[in-house]
Amino acid sequence: MITAVDAGVLLDVLVPGAPDGDRSEARLADALRDGALVVCPTVAAELAAHFDSEVELRAFLRDTGIRVDPFGLPALHAAGQAWRAHRRRHPPATCGDCGAPAPGAEHVLGDFLVGAHAQVQASRLLTRDRAFYRSRFPKLELAP
């Protein structure tokens, strides 16, 4: 079994004192017992922001048994389709005065890349954002 891992779970393990650190570490260990752990390039980039060097990032990935799995065209296409459907249902908020995009909490294309990669190229996804992935990728298995 191949488990794709979302950045939030890994950041729980990396960031000292993270509220979900122990739970995420246990979930990662369980997933590793079930098979391989992978991250897509989007997650690798999100992780890279927390390391001063590529060498440190490589060491973390090696030590945790996680490999970076490149996107295939089917996963990229699935991400684009899911993103398009999401944007149709949830258009971005705009400023009532000038029409400029308003800042806010919204899911970005990267979230769709993570979900599509897991759905197409892995067996399941290990994430804390279960509701989002369940609603946008109903066929995607989520790790316990």
C-alpha positions in Angstrom: 0.0 0.0 0.0 1.2 3.5 -0.9 0.2 6.3 1.4 0.6 9.9 0.2 1.1 12.3 3.1 -0.2 15.8 3.3 2.1 18.6 4.5 0.0 19.3 7.6 0.8 15.9 9.1 4.5 16.2 8.4 4.6 19.8 9.8 2.9 18.4 13.0 6.0 16.2 13.4 8.5 18.9 12.5 7.2 21.9 14.5 8.1 21.5 18.2 5.0 21.6 20.4 2.5 21.2 17.5 -0.9 20.4 19.0 -1.3 17.3 16.8 2.3 16.3 16.9 2.0 13.0 18.8 -1.1 11.9 16.9 0.4 12.7 13.5 3.6 10.9 14.5 1.6 7.8 15.4 -0.5 8.0 12.2 2.7 8.2 10.1 4.2 5.2 11.9 1.0 3.2 11.2 1.0 4.2 7.6 4.7 3.2 7.2 3.9 -0.2 8.7 1.3 -0.6 5.9 3.7 0.2 3.1 5.5 3.1 1.3 5.1 6.8 2.2 5.2 9.4 -0.6 4.8 13.1 -1.0 4.0 15.0 -4.2 6.2 17.9 -5.3 3.7 20.4 -3.8 4.1 18.9 -0.3 7.9 18.7 -0.8 7.9 22.4 -1.6 5.8 23.2 1.5 8.2 21.2 3.6 11.2 23.0 2.0 10.2 26.2 3.7 11.0 24.7 7.0 14.6 23.6 6.2 17.6 25.9 5.8 19.1 23.7 3.1 18.2 21.0 0.6 20.5 18.7 2.4 18.4 19.0 5.6 15.2 18.4 3.6 16.7 15.3 2.0 17.9 14.0 5.4 14.4 14.4 6.8 12.8 12.6 3.9 15.3 9.8 4.0 15.1 9.4 7.8 11.3 9.2 7.7 11.2 6.8 4.7 9.4 9.3 2.5 10.0 9.6 -1.2 9.0 12.4 -3.5 6.8 11.1 -6.2 6.6 13.3 -9.4 3.2 14.2 -10.9 2.0 12.2 -13.8 -0.2 13.8 -16.4 -3.3 11.9 -15.2 -2.9 13.4 -11.7 -2.4 16.9 -13.1 -5.5 16.6 -15.2 -7.5 15.3 -12.3 -6.3 18.3 -10.2 -7.3 20.8 -12.9 -10.7 19.2 -13.2 -11.4 19.3 -9.5 -10.0 22.8 -9.2 -12.3 24.0 -12.0 -15.4 22.3 -10.4 -14.5 23.9 -7.1 -14.1 27.4 -8.6 -17.5 27.1 -10.3 -19.1 26.2 -6.9 -17.0 28.7 -4.9 -16.0 31.7 -6.9 -13.3 33.9 -5.2 -14.6 36.7 -3.0 -14.0 40.2 -4.3 -14.0 43.7 -2.8 -17.4 45.4 -3.2 -15.7 48.7 -3.9 -13.0 47.9 -6.4 -13.6 44.3 -7.5 -10.1 43.1 -6.5 -9.8 39.7 -5.1 -10.4 39.7 -1.3 -8.0 37.9 0.9 -9.5 35.0 2.8 -9.2 31.4 3.7 -9.7 29.4 0.6 -8.2 26.3 -0.8 -5.6 26.8 -3.4 -4.6 24.8 -6.4 -1.9 23.1 -4.4 -4.6 21.4 -2.2 -6.1 19.9 -5.4 -2.7 18.8 -6.6 -2.2 16.9 -3.3 -5.6 15.2 -3.5 -5.4 14.3 -7.2 -1.8 12.9 -6.8 -3.0 10.7 -3.9 -6.1 9.5 -5.8 -4.3 8.7 -9.0 -0.8 7.7 -7.9 -1.2 6.3 -4.4 -3.5 4.0 -2.5 -4.7 6.6 0.1 -4.0 10.0 1.6 -2.9 10.7 5.2 -4.2 14.2 6.1 -5.8 16.2 8.9 -8.0 18.0 6.3 -10.3 15.0 5.9 -13.5 17.0 5.2 -12.0 18.9 2.4 -10.5 15.9 0.6 -13.6 13.8 1.2 -15.8 16.4 -0.4 -13.5 17.2 -3.4 -12.2 13.7 -4.1 -15.0 11.3 -3.0 -13.2 8.3 -4.5 -10.0 9.0 -2.6 -9.3 6.7 0.3 -8.2 8.5 3.5 -5.8 6.8 5.9 -7.1 6.3 9.4 
